[in-house]
Amino acid sequence: MEHVDVAVIGGGQSGLAAAHSLLREGLRPVILEASGQAAGSWPHYYDSLTLFSPARYSPLPGLAFGGDLDRYPHRDEVVAYLLRYAEHLDADIRTGHRVTSVRQAKEGFELDLAGGQKLGAGAVVTATGGFGRPNRPALPGLETFTGTLLHTAQYRTPVPFAGRRVVVVGAGNSAVQIAVELARAARVSLASRAPVRLFPQQPLGRDLHFWLTVTGLDSAPLGRFQRRLSTMAVIDDGHYRAALAAGRPDRRPMFTRVDGPVVTWADGAAEEVDAIILATGYRPDLGYLAPLPGALDRAGRPRHRDGTSLAHPRLAHVGLEWQRSLSSASLRGAGRDAARAARRIARQLRAR
């Protein structure tokens, strides 16, 4: 059985950043990517998605985005950037290699791959699965809905919804962005338990990420107060505020029930709708770690502190939401968390 220094599970932004940091520590990582290219989930996001941070604040370590650094790169630009980054990275990237389980072994870990292969590794970095499972809340009667029911993971473009009655559930960035986009072609309501919280994209004339960087808040360990402030805040250049004020889409309290095609609103009004889109976030999907005792909690979330497993010192995570800071799950934060994980793994392997 082949044995490697470090197996990095996932070849998206977090896996590429992890490999870069591990190489700087003198280790030889192997990236195991299930898909056919090292671009992570980006190719599967909706067509109009753009970064909320400008290009100057968004690169992975060692390679700038290039071009106008004040632009907000769209989805396809990010995909092209990640593929370019993978080409420049002197790492062993193996696409089409899906990890199905990770187990303890005498010399670290043993990984099972979907094709029946096995791989030994002195350490493991998980860089995929943090957002692997779409969250579908148990809304009353939703299972009876007879129209089109999608999670944002399945949404691509407003074209199929033209002229239809659509409800988007959620109050975060994706919910507002998709609802406003859809409202140009359909009759759309944004349904949420709490009001939409808008935050200016350029306070005092500078991009929000300039202020987060100069104050250190973007990379600071995430305290409870900071996390509460950042949760569900929608970054807005004024476009979303104007659209909501004009009722395109209109924002309503969460509906109370669904009966077949009929949605009943909090004020008692009922109407037929054609589609419901759930912009309700994701949950971790790291079932491949289940064979490792103590690696996951009962809900399937990784047990860790700042990305290092509480049960296995040579198991690290990169790219988890709220892993350590406000930016942990983003392009701009992946490099910082990856560097910390690589240093700790290098110390563990040298000690061995």
N, C-alpha and C positions, 0 to 999 in steps of 0.2 A: 504494500500500500504506500502510495506517495505521501510524504510528510513535508509540510511547509511551515515557515516561521509563523505567519499569521494568515488566517482565512478571513477575508472581508466579505460579508454576505450582503450583496446589493451593489450595483454599479452606477447608481445615480449620484446626485450631488454629494451626499454624505459619504458614500463609499469611495468616491474619487478623492474627496478631501482627506479621508482616513488613510488611503493609500499614500497620498503625498506626504503626510506627516510621519507615517511609519517608515517610508524611505529615508526621510531626514534623520530618523533615529538609527539608521543602519540596518533595518530589517527588510526582508523581502516578502511583501504581502502578495497574496493571490486574491484577486477580486472574482467572486462567483456571481454572475448576473443571469437571472432566469430568462430574460428576453433576448432579442437578437442584437441589441445595441446598448451602449453605456450611456443612457439618458434618463434612467429612472422612470418616474411616472409622468414626466412632462409631456411626452407625445400624446398622452391620453386625456389631458385636460381640455376644457372647452375652448373653442377656437379663438375667442376674443380675450382670453386671459392675458393680463399684463402684470409685471412686477409692480409692487407698491413702493419699491426702493429704486432710485436711479442707478444707472449702470456703474457709476463711480463707487457706490457703496455695496455692490452686489457680487463681485467676483469671488471665486474660490482662490485660495492662496497660490501665488506663482503665475497667474495668467489673467491679465486685464480683459474686460469685455471688448475694448476698442470702440472706435467711433465716437459719437457725441456722448460724453459721460453723464450728461444731465437728462438723457432720455430715459424712458421707462420701458425696458425691453419686453416685447411680447413673447408669447409661448414659443413660437417657432425660432426666435432668436436665442432663447434659452436652450432649446434642444441643440441647435447648431453649436452654441458655445460649449455645452457639455461634451459633445462629440469631439470638438477641437481639443478640449482639455484632455480627454482620454488619449487622443493621438500624441499629445506632448508628454504624457505621463509615462515614465519608464517603469511600468508595472505590468505584471502578468494579468491580463483581463480576459476572463473566459466567459463568453456569452453563451447562452443556451444551457447554463448549468444552474439548475434549481435545487436548492438545499431543502431536503424534506425533514431532516432531524439532526440534532447535535447531541452527542452523548459524551460523558466523561471517559477518558482513556488514561492509560498509564503515563503517556507523554503529553498530556494536555487534553485534547478533544478529538473525537472521531465524527466526521460529517458524512451523512448519507445523501447521495444525490439522486434525482429523479430517474436517471438512466440506470441505476443500480451500482454506480461507482461509489467508492469510498475515498475519503481524504483525511489524513491526520494533520492536526495543526497544534502548534504550541500555544496559540492564543486565538481568540475569535473576536471579531468586531461585527456587531449587527448594524447594518446601515439600510435596512429595508423592513417594511412591516409596521412601522410606527403609525402609519395612516392606512393600513391595509384593509380595514373592515368598515364600510360605510355605516354610519350610525342611523338607524331607522327607529325613531321614537315610537312608543306605543300610544298613538293618538286614538281617541275613542272612535271606533267604527272604521278606522282607516283600512282594515283588512277587507271591508265590504266594498271599497271604492271600485266602480266599474269603468272609470275613465283611465287615462294614461297616468301611471304613477312612476316617477323617476327619482333617483337620488342624483345630486349634482355630479357624482362620478360617471353617470350615464349621459349627462347633458353635453351637447356639442354646439348647437346653433339654434337660433330662434325660428328658422325656416319651417320646421314641421308644425309650429304652433301658431302660425299666421291666422288671424281672425278668430282665434279660439279664446275661451275663458280659462284663465290659468291662475292658480294660487301657488305662490312660492313661500315655503315655510322656513323661517330663520330671520336673523337680524345682523349677521356678520357680513364680512366683506364679500364673500361669494354670493350670499343671498341677495344683497343689494345690487351688486354688479349684474347678476343674471336677471333680476326683476326689472331693472331699468332697461336693459337691453331688450328683453321680451316685450316691454311696454310699447316699443316702437312699432310692433307688429301685431300685438294681441291686447286683450283686456286683462290686466294683471292686478292682483292684490298681493301685498306682502303681509303675511300673517306671522305674528311673533308674540311671545308671552311678555316681552319687555319692549319699550320703545327703541327705535334705532338710535344709536349713539354715534354721531358724526364727529370726526376729528380733522382739522384742516391739514391738507397735505403740505402746505408751505406756510407755517406760522411765522410771522414777522419777516416774510419775504424769502425765507430759506426753507429748503425741503426738511421735513420732519426728521429724516435720518441724519441730516447735518447736526441737528440739536441732540439727537440720541447719541451720536458719536462723540461730540465735543464734551458732553456732560458725563459720558461713560455709562449712561443708563442702558445702552443697547447690549453691553457685554457684562453688566454687573450681575452678580448672583441674584436670582429672582426671589424677592421677598413676597410675602402674602399681599402687601399693599400694592406693590408694583404689578403683580399678576392681575389683581382685581381691576386696576386702572386700565390695563391693556386688553382684557378679555372683551370680546365682541365690539371693540371700537372700530368703526368703519372709516378708513382714510379717504378723504374727499377733497377734490380740487374745486368744489362748488357745484359740480355737475349733478351729483346725487341729491344734494339739498334742493336744488331747483326742480328736479324731476319729482321728488316726493311732494314738494309744496304744490306742484301743478297736478298732483294726483295721478301721475304716470310713472310708477304704479301708485295706487293708494295703499296706505298702511293701515292694517286693522289688528285688533286683539285676536289672539288665536281662536280659531273656530272651536265650537264645543262638541261637535259630532259630525260624522260622515255616515250617510245612509245611501248606499249605492252611488248614484251620480250626484246626490244632494249634499251640500255643505251647509250646516247650521252655524251661524255666527253668534258671537257673544250677546248681541242685542236681540236675538230671537229670529232675525231674518234668515230665510233659507233660499238657496238658489242652486241650480245645476251648474257644475263646472266640468270642463273637458279634461283638465290635467292638473295634477298636484306635483310640484317639484320640491323635494326635501333638501334644503341647504343646511343640513343639521350636523355636519362635521363627520369625523371618523373616529374609530377606536383602533387600538393596536391589534395586529394580527401576527403574533410571533409564536404560533403553535409549534414551530420547528424546535423551540427551546424547551418544550414540555418534558422531554426525557432528562433534563438537567435539574436535579433536586434543588428547590428553592430559587430557581431563576425567575419564575413568574409568580405573581400572586393569584388568588382565587379567581380574579376577574380576567386573568390572562395578561396583565400588565407587567412589564419587567420591574423587578425589585432592584433598585440601583440608588447610588448616591453620586450625583454629578456625572452620571454616565458609566460608572464602574459598578458591576454587579455586586450585590451584598453577599452573595453566596459563592461566587467564583471570581477570584481576583484577576484572572486572565481572560475574563469575558467583559467586553465593553460595548457600549451603545453610543451611536452618533445619530443625530437627526430626530430624536424624540421631541414631541411638543413639550415645552416648559422643562426641558432636560436640566438646564442650568440657568439660562437667561432668557430674556425676551426674544432673542433672535435664534435660539437653538435649532429650530426646525426650518430655518430659512437658508438661502444661499449665503447670505452675508454672515451667518453665525456658524455654519458648518465647520469652517476652518478652525475657529477657536476651540470648539469642543473636540474636534478631531485631534488637535495638537495635544490637548490634555490627556486624551485617551491613549495616544501613541506613547507619550512619556511614561505613563503608568505601566503600560504593557511592556515597554522596553526594560523598565526597572524589574518587573516580575520575571522576565525571561533571563535577564543577566543574573539575578539572584539564584535562579534555578541552576 
